[in-house]
Amino acid sequence: MFARIAIAAFFAALLALIPGGARAEGVELAQLATRKTEDGLELSFSTRFELSRAAEDALHKGVPLNFVAEATVLRNRWYWRDARIAQSERAWKLSWQSLTRQYRVSTGGLHQSFSSLDEALAVIRGVSAWRIAEPKDIEDGGSYYLEFSYKLDVSQLPRPMQIGLQSGFALSIEQKRNFAADFSLK
């Protein structure tokens, strides 16, 4: 009994050593960086992942896959809950166009076509210079942190697919990181 408790405590301690409270399912966060500019706070990130066979089959059968990146900037407060300073979201829709035999990535009102799945996924896997906060929102001298998440949004799949959802659709990562004084991530 004591050995089981000791092993559980050992693994809990190892999980606590993961930087920034990261939690991932099938996605590796290759890069996450911020920088303060005169236009506000910009975020750049890149991920590594591969679509499972089930997700790729659904895509080729006409089911679009939706990916979402969310970034929230919060200020630490000792007297109350932390204050949400800024929140931003980016969404991509990946679909297969069977008539033209091309993959299509849509974000906002923009669409781009690609001849291979790898090319289409390269666009979805990361963003650079994404403005997540206005200059007025971030003040020098405060204690701020970033909550970042990136996922394949299974709530956008057709309802029948959501009922018997397979584990191959679980692509997500969440991370919480503190800012340094110059608003770069620690």
Residue, then its C-alpha position, 0 to 999 in steps of 0.5 A: m500500500f505504501a509503495r503505491i502511494a509513493i509511486a503515485a506521489f513520484f508521478a505527481a511530482l514529475l507532472a508538476l515539473i512540466p513547464g507552464g502547466a502544459r496539458a497535451e493530447g496529440v499536439e506538441l507545442a514547438q514554439l510559443a513566444t510573445r513580444k510587446t510592440e507599439d501596436g500591442l502584444e503579439l503572439s507567435f506559435s507553432t505546433r506539431f501534430e498529425l491527423s489520425r486515420a479516422a480524422e483523415d477519413a472523415l475529411h475525405k468523406g466531406v466532413p470539415l475539420n475546425f481548429v481553434a487557437e485561443a489566447t487570454v491575457l490575465r493580470n494577477r490580483w491578490y484580493w480577487r480573481d485574476a482580471r481578464i485583460a484581453q482574449s483573442e481567438r483564431a479559427w481555421k476550417l480544413s475541408w477537402q474539395s473532391l471536384t478539384r481534388q484540393y484541400r481548402v483552408s478557410t479563416g475568417g472570409l479568406h480561403q486558400s487551396f492546397s494540392s496536398l494535406d501537408e501543405a494545408l496543415a502547415v498553414i493551420r499549425g502556427v501563426s506569427a505576429w498575432r495581436i492578442a492585446e492592445p497597448k492600453d491593456i498592458e501596463d508595465g509593472g503588473s504581474y501578467y500571465l497567458e493562458f493558451s489553447y489549441k485544439l481540433d474543435v470536435s463540437q463543430l463535427p456533425r452530431p452523429m459523429q459526436i455521439g460515437l467520437q473516436s479517440g483519434f479526434a483528440l488533438s489539443i494542447e493547453q498551456k499557462r505561462n507567466f510574462a517577464a517584465d518585457f512581456s516575453l514568456k518565461 
